[in-house]
Amino acid sequence: MLKIWCFIILILFVAKGHAHNPQVSTISIIQNENKKWSVFITAPLYTCQLAIKEKYPDMNLDSISPFEMQKLILDLVKNNLKINGDDNLKLINDKVQLTHETSIFFDINNDHFLPTAISFTAFSKLYNHFTLLKIVSKTEKEITYILNTENKFNFRKMSETRSNAFNLYWLILPLIIVILIFFKKYHSKRYSK
């Protein structure tokens, strides 16, 4: 009886156990001490393969070399990453590390760069996928954001003045409504006598 229970538990672990979550990828845009920016993307290799298969349905991924796989993943990432809406942004010193958790690295060749709008749609067609975005600047506050289907895998940083004005609007609006209600009641009582 013990052997049967052990076998059932083993089957449950094999059926439910996962070494990673293929629905999650990360993208980090980090400024170093020389004020140069780098991009680091990590995703399970399986996620990258699914995205490539989505783009090239007739391609047999089992028959391509690791070098070709690196090139396909790099092209997938570079073609689907838009920073500040700039299609001509130079991404240099690129590297792809193919492992169970694939890593993609590159530098941004722009001295006057500040990421304010990010679009990363490389994995957007995959079921229930989301990307964790982190922007780390030497001069700005660190930003953490989730890119998913609800926001169409887009991030736009609101300026502080617009954000503060928006918050101030929501504070003043109820006050104006209360004043108008009070004025209407007071005004109607005054003329009803």
MIMAR-810474 format. One record per residue (C-alpha): y, z, x; residue in three letters; residue number from 1; chain. Coordinates in nm, 3 decimals, decimal comma, m for minus. Layout:
% residues N
<r Y="Y" Z="Z" X="X" residuo="ALA" num="NUM" cadena="A"/>
...
% end
This chain:
% residues 193
<r Y="0,000" Z="0,000" X="0,000" residuo="MET" num="1" cadena="A"/>
<r Y="0,236" Z="0,082" X="0,291" residuo="LEU" num="2" cadena="A"/>
<r Y="0,181" Z="m0,266" X="0,438" residuo="LYS" num="3" cadena="A"/>
<r Y="0,281" Z="m0,426" X="0,106" residuo="ILE" num="4" cadena="A"/>
<r Y="0,602" Z="m0,221" X="0,088" residuo="TRP" num="5" cadena="A"/>
<r Y="0,688" Z="m0,305" X="0,449" residuo="CYS" num="6" cadena="A"/>
<r Y="0,628" Z="m0,674" X="0,377" residuo="PHE" num="7" cadena="A"/>
<r Y="0,854" Z="m0,661" X="0,067" residuo="ILE" num="8" cadena="A"/>
<r Y="1,132" Z="m0,486" X="0,264" residuo="ILE" num="9" cadena="A"/>
<r Y="1,100" Z="m0,743" X="0,543" residuo="LEU" num="10" cadena="A"/>
<r Y="1,129" Z="m1,029" X="0,292" residuo="ILE" num="11" cadena="A"/>
<r Y="1,439" Z="m0,869" X="0,137" residuo="LEU" num="12" cadena="A"/>
<r Y="1,606" Z="m0,830" X="0,477" residuo="PHE" num="13" cadena="A"/>
<r Y="1,530" Z="m1,189" X="0,574" residuo="VAL" num="14" cadena="A"/>
<r Y="1,658" Z="m1,320" X="0,240" residuo="ALA" num="15" cadena="A"/>
<r Y="1,978" Z="m1,111" X="0,237" residuo="LYS" num="16" cadena="A"/>
<r Y="2,058" Z="m1,062" X="0,604" residuo="GLY" num="17" cadena="A"/>
<r Y="2,320" Z="m1,281" X="0,772" residuo="HIS" num="18" cadena="A"/>
<r Y="2,438" Z="m1,271" X="1,130" residuo="ALA" num="19" cadena="A"/>
<r Y="2,785" Z="m1,390" X="1,031" residuo="HIS" num="20" cadena="A"/>
<r Y="2,984" Z="m1,495" X="0,730" residuo="ASN" num="21" cadena="A"/>
<r Y="3,028" Z="m1,875" X="0,720" residuo="PRO" num="22" cadena="A"/>
<r Y="3,307" Z="m1,837" X="0,464" residuo="GLN" num="23" cadena="A"/>
<r Y="3,547" Z="m1,675" X="0,714" residuo="VAL" num="24" cadena="A"/>
<r Y="3,739" Z="m1,827" X="1,003" residuo="SER" num="25" cadena="A"/>
<r Y="4,035" Z="m1,694" X="1,199" residuo="THR" num="26" cadena="A"/>
<r Y="4,343" Z="m1,851" X="1,348" residuo="ILE" num="27" cadena="A"/>
<r Y="4,573" Z="m1,660" X="1,583" residuo="SER" num="28" cadena="A"/>
<r Y="4,904" Z="m1,796" X="1,706" residuo="ILE" num="29" cadena="A"/>
<r Y="5,017" Z="m1,576" X="1,992" residuo="ILE" num="30" cadena="A"/>
<r Y="5,322" Z="m1,575" X="2,216" residuo="GLN" num="31" cadena="A"/>
<r Y="5,255" Z="m1,462" X="2,575" residuo="ASN" num="32" cadena="A"/>
<r Y="5,488" Z="m1,280" X="2,811" residuo="GLU" num="33" cadena="A"/>
<r Y="5,635" Z="m1,613" X="2,933" residuo="ASN" num="34" cadena="A"/>
<r Y="5,731" Z="m1,689" X="2,570" residuo="LYS" num="35" cadena="A"/>
<r Y="5,475" Z="m1,971" X="2,558" residuo="LYS" num="36" cadena="A"/>
<r Y="5,261" Z="m2,005" X="2,245" residuo="TRP" num="37" cadena="A"/>
<r Y="4,884" Z="m2,042" X="2,223" residuo="SER" num="38" cadena="A"/>
<r Y="4,650" Z="m2,100" X="1,931" residuo="VAL" num="39" cadena="A"/>
<r Y="4,303" Z="m1,944" X="1,908" residuo="PHE" num="40" cadena="A"/>
<r Y="4,068" Z="m2,044" X="1,629" residuo="ILE" num="41" cadena="A"/>
<r Y="3,723" Z="m1,898" X="1,571" residuo="THR" num="42" cadena="A"/>
<r Y="3,471" Z="m2,011" X="1,313" residuo="ALA" num="43" cadena="A"/>
<r Y="3,093" Z="m2,005" X="1,287" residuo="PRO" num="44" cadena="A"/>
<r Y="2,937" Z="m2,320" X="1,429" residuo="LEU" num="45" cadena="A"/>
<r Y="2,770" Z="m2,371" X="1,092" residuo="TYR" num="46" cadena="A"/>
<r Y="3,114" Z="m2,377" X="0,922" residuo="THR" num="47" cadena="A"/>
<r Y="3,236" Z="m2,643" X="1,166" residuo="CYS" num="48" cadena="A"/>
<r Y="2,921" Z="m2,848" X="1,105" residuo="GLN" num="49" cadena="A"/>
<r Y="2,969" Z="m2,824" X="0,727" residuo="LEU" num="50" cadena="A"/>
<r Y="3,332" Z="m2,939" X="0,757" residuo="ALA" num="51" cadena="A"/>
<r Y="3,230" Z="m3,232" X="0,980" residuo="ILE" num="52" cadena="A"/>
<r Y="2,949" Z="m3,322" X="0,740" residuo="LYS" num="53" cadena="A"/>
<r Y="3,205" Z="m3,314" X="0,455" residuo="GLU" num="54" cadena="A"/>
<r Y="3,426" Z="m3,559" X="0,645" residuo="LYS" num="55" cadena="A"/>
<r Y="3,142" Z="m3,779" X="0,777" residuo="TYR" num="56" cadena="A"/>
<r Y="2,858" Z="m3,753" X="0,521" residuo="PRO" num="57" cadena="A"/>
<r Y="2,639" Z="m4,018" X="0,690" residuo="ASP" num="58" cadena="A"/>
<r Y="2,651" Z="m3,859" X="1,034" residuo="MET" num="59" cadena="A"/>
<r Y="2,333" Z="m3,698" X="1,164" residuo="ASN" num="60" cadena="A"/>
<r Y="2,462" Z="m3,385" X="1,339" residuo="LEU" num="61" cadena="A"/>
<r Y="2,123" Z="m3,306" X="1,492" residuo="ASP" num="62" cadena="A"/>
<r Y="2,133" Z="m3,618" X="1,706" residuo="SER" num="63" cadena="A"/>
<r Y="2,476" Z="m3,577" X="1,871" residuo="ILE" num="64" cadena="A"/>
<r Y="2,538" Z="m3,419" X="2,209" residuo="SER" num="65" cadena="A"/>
<r Y="2,728" Z="m3,092" X="2,260" residuo="PRO" num="66" cadena="A"/>
<r Y="3,015" Z="m3,288" X="2,417" residuo="PHE" num="67" cadena="A"/>
<r Y="3,041" Z="m3,509" X="2,106" residuo="GLU" num="68" cadena="A"/>
<r Y="3,026" Z="m3,198" X="1,884" residuo="MET" num="69" cadena="A"/>
<r Y="3,313" Z="m3,041" X="2,083" residuo="GLN" num="70" cadena="A"/>
<r Y="3,520" Z="m3,356" X="2,038" residuo="LYS" num="71" cadena="A"/>
<r Y="3,448" Z="m3,370" X="1,662" residuo="LEU" num="72" cadena="A"/>
<r Y="3,544" Z="m3,004" X="1,618" residuo="ILE" num="73" cadena="A"/>
<r Y="3,862" Z="m3,047" X="1,823" residuo="LEU" num="74" cadena="A"/>
<r Y="3,962" Z="m3,355" X="1,621" residuo="ASP" num="75" cadena="A"/>
<r Y="3,885" Z="m3,170" X="1,296" residuo="LEU" num="76" cadena="A"/>
<r Y="4,109" Z="m2,879" X="1,396" residuo="VAL" num="77" cadena="A"/>
<r Y="4,396" Z="m3,084" X="1,541" residuo="LYS" num="78" cadena="A"/>
<r Y="4,406" Z="m3,320" X="1,243" residuo="ASN" num="79" cadena="A"/>
<r Y="4,413" Z="m3,034" X="0,992" residuo="ASN" num="80" cadena="A"/>
<r Y="4,653" Z="m2,792" X="1,162" residuo="LEU" num="81" cadena="A"/>
<r Y="5,019" Z="m2,841" X="1,076" residuo="LYS" num="82" cadena="A"/>
<r Y="5,275" Z="m2,601" X="1,219" residuo="ILE" num="83" cadena="A"/>
<r Y="5,629" Z="m2,612" X="1,079" residuo="ASN" num="84" cadena="A"/>
<r Y="5,544" Z="m2,949" X="0,919" residuo="GLY" num="85" cadena="A"/>
<r Y="5,563" Z="m3,116" X="1,259" residuo="ASP" num="86" cadena="A"/>
<r Y="5,306" Z="m3,395" X="1,291" residuo="ASP" num="87" cadena="A"/>
<r Y="5,418" Z="m3,464" X="1,649" residuo="ASN" num="88" cadena="A"/>
<r Y="5,365" Z="m3,111" X="1,781" residuo="LEU" num="89" cadena="A"/>
<r Y="5,201" Z="m3,135" X="2,124" residuo="LYS" num="90" cadena="A"/>
<r Y="4,880" Z="m2,934" X="2,149" residuo="LEU" num="91" cadena="A"/>
<r Y="4,775" Z="m2,923" X="2,516" residuo="ILE" num="92" cadena="A"/>
<r Y="4,512" Z="m2,757" X="2,739" residuo="ASN" num="93" cadena="A"/>
<r Y="4,253" Z="m2,767" X="2,463" residuo="ASP" num="94" cadena="A"/>
<r Y="3,911" Z="m2,608" X="2,503" residuo="LYS" num="95" cadena="A"/>
<r Y="3,615" Z="m2,573" X="2,269" residuo="VAL" num="96" cadena="A"/>
<r Y="3,344" Z="m2,317" X="2,331" residuo="GLN" num="97" cadena="A"/>
<r Y="3,030" Z="m2,399" X="2,134" residuo="LEU" num="98" cadena="A"/>
<r Y="2,835" Z="m2,086" X="2,054" residuo="THR" num="99" cadena="A"/>
<r Y="2,712" Z="m1,916" X="1,741" residuo="HIS" num="100" cadena="A"/>
<r Y="3,081" Z="m1,829" X="1,685" residuo="GLU" num="101" cadena="A"/>
<r Y="3,274" Z="m2,139" X="1,795" residuo="THR" num="102" cadena="A"/>
<r Y="3,612" Z="m2,086" X="1,962" residuo="SER" num="103" cadena="A"/>
<r Y="3,891" Z="m2,340" X="1,994" residuo="ILE" num="104" cadena="A"/>
<r Y="4,188" Z="m2,277" X="2,226" residuo="PHE" num="105" cadena="A"/>
<r Y="4,503" Z="m2,474" X="2,298" residuo="PHE" num="106" cadena="A"/>
<r Y="4,865" Z="m2,427" X="2,397" residuo="ASP" num="107" cadena="A"/>
<r Y="5,173" Z="m2,549" X="2,216" residuo="ILE" num="108" cadena="A"/>
<r Y="5,404" Z="m2,758" X="2,433" residuo="ASN" num="109" cadena="A"/>
<r Y="5,741" Z="m2,664" X="2,285" residuo="ASN" num="110" cadena="A"/>
<r Y="5,990" Z="m2,425" X="2,444" residuo="ASP" num="111" cadena="A"/>
<r Y="6,193" Z="m2,367" X="2,126" residuo="HIS" num="112" cadena="A"/>
<r Y="5,904" Z="m2,295" X="1,893" residuo="PHE" num="113" cadena="A"/>
<r Y="5,870" Z="m2,031" X="1,622" residuo="LEU" num="114" cadena="A"/>
<r Y="5,590" Z="m2,065" X="1,365" residuo="PRO" num="115" cadena="A"/>
<r Y="5,732" Z="m2,034" X="1,014" residuo="THR" num="116" cadena="A"/>
<r Y="5,507" Z="m2,267" X="0,815" residuo="ALA" num="117" cadena="A"/>
<r Y="5,134" Z="m2,306" X="0,880" residuo="ILE" num="118" cadena="A"/>
<r Y="4,888" Z="m2,534" X="0,706" residuo="SER" num="119" cadena="A"/>
<r Y="4,523" Z="m2,524" X="0,816" residuo="PHE" num="120" cadena="A"/>
<r Y="4,295" Z="m2,727" X="0,591" residuo="THR" num="121" cadena="A"/>
<r Y="4,000" Z="m2,796" X="0,823" residuo="ALA" num="122" cadena="A"/>
<r Y="3,766" Z="m2,585" X="0,608" residuo="PHE" num="123" cadena="A"/>
<r Y="3,948" Z="m2,612" X="0,274" residuo="SER" num="124" cadena="A"/>
<r Y="3,676" Z="m2,819" X="0,104" residuo="LYS" num="125" cadena="A"/>
<r Y="3,404" Z="m2,566" X="0,181" residuo="LEU" num="126" cadena="A"/>
<r Y="3,291" Z="m2,337" X="m0,098" residuo="TYR" num="127" cadena="A"/>
<r Y="3,467" Z="m1,999" X="m0,113" residuo="ASN" num="128" cadena="A"/>
<r Y="3,609" Z="m2,026" X="0,240" residuo="HIS" num="129" cadena="A"/>
<r Y="3,917" Z="m1,844" X="0,367" residuo="PHE" num="130" cadena="A"/>
<r Y="4,098" Z="m1,822" X="0,698" residuo="THR" num="131" cadena="A"/>
<r Y="4,261" Z="m1,511" X="0,839" residuo="LEU" num="132" cadena="A"/>
<r Y="4,594" Z="m1,604" X="0,998" residuo="LEU" num="133" cadena="A"/>
<r Y="4,766" Z="m1,382" X="1,252" residuo="LYS" num="134" cadena="A"/>
<r Y="5,100" Z="m1,461" X="1,418" residuo="ILE" num="135" cadena="A"/>
<r Y="5,197" Z="m1,241" X="1,711" residuo="VAL" num="136" cadena="A"/>
<r Y="5,546" Z="m1,294" X="1,852" residuo="SER" num="137" cadena="A"/>
<r Y="5,725" Z="m1,110" X="2,132" residuo="LYS" num="138" cadena="A"/>
<r Y="6,048" Z="m1,103" X="1,929" residuo="THR" num="139" cadena="A"/>
<r Y="5,939" Z="m1,100" X="1,563" residuo="GLU" num="140" cadena="A"/>
<r Y="5,729" Z="m0,873" X="1,347" residuo="LYS" num="141" cadena="A"/>
<r Y="5,353" Z="m0,944" X="1,354" residuo="GLU" num="142" cadena="A"/>
<r Y="5,227" Z="m1,138" X="1,051" residuo="ILE" num="143" cadena="A"/>
<r Y="4,880" Z="m1,125" X="0,899" residuo="THR" num="144" cadena="A"/>
<r Y="4,801" Z="m1,356" X="0,609" residuo="TYR" num="145" cadena="A"/>
<r Y="4,498" Z="m1,500" X="0,430" residuo="ILE" num="146" cadena="A"/>
<r Y="4,482" Z="m1,877" X="0,384" residuo="LEU" num="147" cadena="A"/>
<r Y="4,265" Z="m1,971" X="0,085" residuo="ASN" num="148" cadena="A"/>
<r Y="4,241" Z="m2,203" X="m0,215" residuo="THR" num="149" cadena="A"/>
<r Y="4,495" Z="m1,999" X="m0,412" residuo="GLU" num="150" cadena="A"/>
<r Y="4,772" Z="m2,077" X="m0,162" residuo="ASN" num="151" cadena="A"/>
<r Y="4,620" Z="m2,417" X="m0,071" residuo="LYS" num="152" cadena="A"/>
<r Y="4,564" Z="m2,297" X="0,287" residuo="PHE" num="153" cadena="A"/>
<r Y="4,940" Z="m2,284" X="0,346" residuo="ASN" num="154" cadena="A"/>
<r Y="5,165" Z="m2,010" X="0,479" residuo="PHE" num="155" cadena="A"/>
<r Y="5,543" Z="m2,013" X="0,465" residuo="ARG" num="156" cadena="A"/>
<r Y="5,744" Z="m1,729" X="0,610" residuo="LYS" num="157" cadena="A"/>
<r Y="6,031" Z="m1,626" X="0,387" residuo="MET" num="158" cadena="A"/>
<r Y="6,348" Z="m1,543" X="0,570" residuo="SER" num="159" cadena="A"/>
<r Y="6,447" Z="m1,175" X="0,567" residuo="GLU" num="160" cadena="A"/>
<r Y="6,770" Z="m1,242" X="0,378" residuo="THR" num="161" cadena="A"/>
<r Y="6,591" Z="m1,436" X="0,104" residuo="ARG" num="162" cadena="A"/>
<r Y="6,322" Z="m1,169" X="0,083" residuo="SER" num="163" cadena="A"/>
<r Y="6,579" Z="m0,889" X="0,061" residuo="ASN" num="164" cadena="A"/>
<r Y="6,785" Z="m1,081" X="m0,196" residuo="ALA" num="165" cadena="A"/>
<r Y="6,472" Z="m1,136" X="m0,403" residuo="PHE" num="166" cadena="A"/>
<r Y="6,390" Z="m0,763" X="m0,393" residuo="ASN" num="167" cadena="A"/>
<r Y="6,750" Z="m0,672" X="m0,479" residuo="LEU" num="168" cadena="A"/>
<r Y="6,736" Z="m0,906" X="m0,779" residuo="TYR" num="169" cadena="A"/>
<r Y="6,434" Z="m0,720" X="m0,920" residuo="TRP" num="170" cadena="A"/>
<r Y="6,613" Z="m0,389" X="m0,875" residuo="LEU" num="171" cadena="A"/>
<r Y="6,937" Z="m0,499" X="m1,043" residuo="ILE" num="172" cadena="A"/>
<r Y="6,780" Z="m0,694" X="m1,331" residuo="LEU" num="173" cadena="A"/>
<r Y="6,644" Z="m0,385" X="m1,517" residuo="PRO" num="174" cadena="A"/>
<r Y="6,981" Z="m0,213" X="m1,473" residuo="LEU" num="175" cadena="A"/>
<r Y="7,162" Z="m0,508" X="m1,631" residuo="ILE" num="176" cadena="A"/>
<r Y="6,914" Z="m0,512" X="m1,921" residuo="ILE" num="177" cadena="A"/>
<r Y="6,966" Z="m0,138" X="m1,985" residuo="VAL" num="178" cadena="A"/>
<r Y="7,345" Z="m0,182" X="m1,980" residuo="ILE" num="179" cadena="A"/>
<r Y="7,324" Z="m0,475" X="m2,225" residuo="LEU" num="180" cadena="A"/>
<r Y="7,100" Z="m0,279" X="m2,464" residuo="ILE" num="181" cadena="A"/>
<r Y="7,331" Z="0,024" X="m2,445" residuo="PHE" num="182" cadena="A"/>
<r Y="7,638" Z="m0,194" X="m2,499" residuo="PHE" num="183" cadena="A"/>
<r Y="7,480" Z="m0,368" X="m2,799" residuo="LYS" num="184" cadena="A"/>
<r Y="7,381" Z="m0,037" X="m2,963" residuo="LYS" num="185" cadena="A"/>
<r Y="7,719" Z="0,121" X="m2,891" residuo="TYR" num="186" cadena="A"/>
<r Y="7,899" Z="m0,192" X="m3,009" residuo="HIS" num="187" cadena="A"/>
<r Y="7,699" Z="m0,215" X="m3,334" residuo="SER" num="188" cadena="A"/>
<r Y="7,752" Z="0,161" X="m3,411" residuo="LYS" num="189" cadena="A"/>
<r Y="8,123" Z="0,132" X="m3,351" residuo="ARG" num="190" cadena="A"/>
<r Y="8,172" Z="m0,154" X="m3,599" residuo="TYR" num="191" cadena="A"/>
<r Y="7,929" Z="m0,021" X="m3,861" residuo="SER" num="192" cadena="A"/>
<r Y="8,149" Z="0,286" X="m3,940" residuo="LYS" num="193" cadena="A"/>
% end
